[in-house]
Amino acid sequence: MKEIITNGITYLDALPGSKTWYWGMDYTHGDLYEAEELFRYGNPIQQNRLILVRYPEGTVYEPVRPEPGQYLGRPVYHNGQVVLLLVDFPRNEIRIMGFDDQEGQATPIAVLPLSVAEDCYNLLLHTPPLMLTRTPNDNKFQILWPEQREFVLEDRESFEILDGDKMYTTVWHEDPDYREETLVRDYATGKLLERMPGSLLVMPDGQQWLLV
């Protein structure tokens, strides 16, 4: 049995798209939105921690050590690199950073004003391609970076991937049995082009599997 020193983080998730990276986080103040609520009401924000663990050797990295008032979100894997999301509430900034495990440090890919998002509710990085997105609780899906777009979706519909001029989403139903559909939308207009039974699974090498 191999002992992995995580300093209190006892659950790891596989990083989608990667065969080698796992990640874990402590949730000092819950998720990003809950941390933002505390800050807006004048409460101090104690920063959270995020670790990366590389398989199979089990090497542990702590790519960013946030300062008080900063909070990390869920990472993604893009073009062979782990990409991190950090919100700096005192500076009103969103930072998107790429982690170089050879150098052991994270460097900025983009620094955005926090005002690009109405709030941090469902503020997430997505791939492919690399995007900063937000899903407000009103059937909308927003792309905030590298461009700004907004789409109106169906009930229970969620974004999966963007492939050229087509946007793939999934929607679930209970009528009465549970089932999923994969929807194809035109990225330019949001128009529904195709509806397919089954759920979409993107493999680490980029293959798209439709599970029917």
N, C-alpha and C positions, 0 to 999 in steps of 0.2 A: 504494500500500500504506500503510495507516494503522498507525502504531506505537503500541501500547498499553503504557504503563509499569506493569508489575505487580510489579517488584522481586523477580523470581525465580520467581513462580508462572506456569508455562508451559502449563497446561492449564485450560480452562474448560468447565463443563457448563451447558446450558440449565436454568433453574429451572422445573420443571414447573408448569403453570398460568399462566405469564407469557409474553408475547410480547416482552418487552423486557429481562429480567434474565438475566444469566449469572453464575456464581459459580466461584471457585477457592479452593483451600486448600493449604497445605503440611502435610505430615504428619511433623512433627518427631519425635514418639514414636508414629507409627502412628495408629490410630483411638482413639476415646474409651476403649474397653475396655483397649487396650494401655497408654495413658497411666495409667489407673486402676491397673493391675497394678504399674507402676513406682512409683506413689505409695504403694501399700499395702506395698511392700517397702522403703520408706524412702528411695527415690531422689528427687532433686529433679526437678520437672516444668518443662521449658522450654516456655513457652506456644507455641501455633501461631498461624498467621495465616490470615485469611479475607478475600477481596476480593469485591466485587460490581462488575460491569461492565454499564453500561446501553447497550443497542443502540437506535438506530444510531450515536449520537454517540461511543460508546466511553469515556464518563466512568467513571473508576475510583473506587470508594469502599472504605474500610476501616472498616466500621461499628463494630467493637469492637476495641480494642487490649488483649488480655488481659494480666493480670499473671502473674508466675511462680506456678505451681500451678493456673492456670486453663487450660481446654482447650475448644475449640469443636467442635461437631458439625455435621452437615449442615443447611443452612437449608431452609425451605419458603416458598411464596408463598400468602398467604391474605388474601382481601378487599382486594386491591390493595396489599398490604404484604408486604415480606420479613420473615420471622420467623426469629430466630436462637436457637440452643441453645448455652448455655455451662454447663460444670460447673466449680464452684469447689471443688477438693478440700480445701484447708486449712479452708475455712469449711463444708464439708459441705453445699453448696447446689447446686441446679439452677436456672438462670435461663432463662426464656423471654422474649425481647425482640423488640419490633417496631421496625424501622428506618424512620425518616422521612428520605427523601432530600432533602426541602426544608430540613430543619433540620440534616441531616448527622449525626444521632445516633440511638442506639438507647435505648429506654426499656423498663423492665420491664413485661411483661404478667402474669407470675407468678413468684414465687420459692418453690421447694419444697425441703424437706429431702432430702438425697441418700438418706436411708433409705427413701424411697418406692420405690426400685428396689433389688433385691437386689444388683445390680452394673450396670455400664454396657454389658454385652453386648447388642448390637443395640438400644441406647437411641436412639430416633429421634422426631423430630416427623413427624406425618402430617396430611394434609388430603385431602378434606374430611370432617368439620369439623376445626378445629385441635385436635390431640390430642398428648400425649406418650405414646409407646408403648414397649413392650419385648417382644422375642421371644426367650425363653430357648430353649435347644437341647433342648426336651423336648415338642414339639408343642403348646406353649401360646402364646397371644397375650394380652398384658396391656395394658390401658389404664390409665395412671397418673394422668392429668390430662386434662380437668377433673373426671372421676370415676374411680373405681377399679373395673375389671372384668377378668375373666379368662375366656378361652375355650380349649377344647381343640379343636385342629384336626387334620386328617389329615396324614399324611406329605407333605412337599413342598407344603403349602398355606400361602399367605401373604396377609396382609390387603391390600386395595386401597382401599376407601372405605366410609364409613358414610353411608347415605342414609335419613334418618328412622328407621324401626324395622327397616330391613334393612341387613345387613352383607354386603358383597361381597368375596369372596376369589378367588384363582386357585390352581389346583393343576396341576402338570405331571406327565406320565407318559412313560415310554419302554417301549412294549409291542408290538413292539420300536421302532417309530418314535416320535419325539418329538411330543407333542401337549399342548394345554392345555385346561383346563375352567374356567369361571367358576361359582362356587358362591354361592348366596344363603342367608344364615342369618338367623334371627330374632335381633334384637339383644338382646331381653329374656332369651332362654333359650339362645341359641347353636344351636338346632335347625336342621338342614339343611332348607331349604324347596324348593330347586330346584338342579338341576345342568345347566349349559348348555355345549355344546361351544364352544370359542373362548376368546380372551383379551380382557380388558377394557382399554380405553384411554380415559382421561379427557382431554378436550380443554380448551384454555385457557378457553373460555367455559362450562365445566361440562358440556357434552354428554358422554354416555357412549356410546362405540362398542364394539360387540362384534365382534371380528375373528374370522371363522369361515372 
